[in-house]
Amino acid sequence: MYAEVLDTLGNNSRELVEPLTNYLVGRVQKDFNERNSYVGGIFTATNRNLPR
């Protein structure tokens, strides 16, 4: 990905930058048997805005 950059002299240029990225992490847990047993899971995701 490239970003348009305008410097203090008014010159335009293109600079290589990282793509727009979103991260998601989720966790669930359930206890059973008066907190002697647990069942749980973790979900992760990464979404990037990459041009095709």
C-alpha positions in Angstrom: 0.0 0.0 0.0 1.1 3.5 -0.7 0.2 6.8 1.0 0.2 10.2 -0.6 2.5 12.5 1.4 2.6 16.3 1.1 5.7 17.9 2.6 6.1 21.4 4.0 7.2 22.7 0.6 4.0 21.5 -1.1 5.7 18.6 -2.9 3.6 15.4 -3.3 5.2 11.9 -3.0 4.1 8.3 -2.5 5.5 6.4 0.4 5.2 2.6 1.0 3.1 1.9 4.1 1.6 -1.1 5.8 -2.0 -2.0 4.7 -5.0 -1.1 6.9 -5.3 -4.0 9.3 -7.9 -5.0 11.9 -7.2 -7.7 14.6 -9.8 -9.5 16.7 -9.3 -11.8 19.7 -12.2 -13.4 21.6 -12.2 -15.8 24.5 -15.1 -17.7 26.1 -15.1 -20.0 29.1 -17.7 -21.9 31.0 -17.2 -23.7 34.3 -19.0 -26.9 35.4 -19.2 -29.0 38.5 -18.8 -26.2 41.0 -15.8 -24.7 39.1 -13.9 -28.0 39.0 -14.1 -28.4 35.2 -13.8 -25.8 32.5 -14.6 -25.7 28.8 -13.4 -22.8 26.7 -12.2 -21.5 23.4 -10.2 -18.7 21.7 -11.0 -17.1 18.4 -8.6 -14.9 16.5 -8.9 -13.1 13.1 -6.8 -10.7 11.0 -8.3 -8.7 8.2 -6.1 -6.7 5.8 -7.2 -4.3 3.1 -5.1 -5.6 0.3 -5.6 -4.4 -3.3 -6.3 -7.1 -5.9 
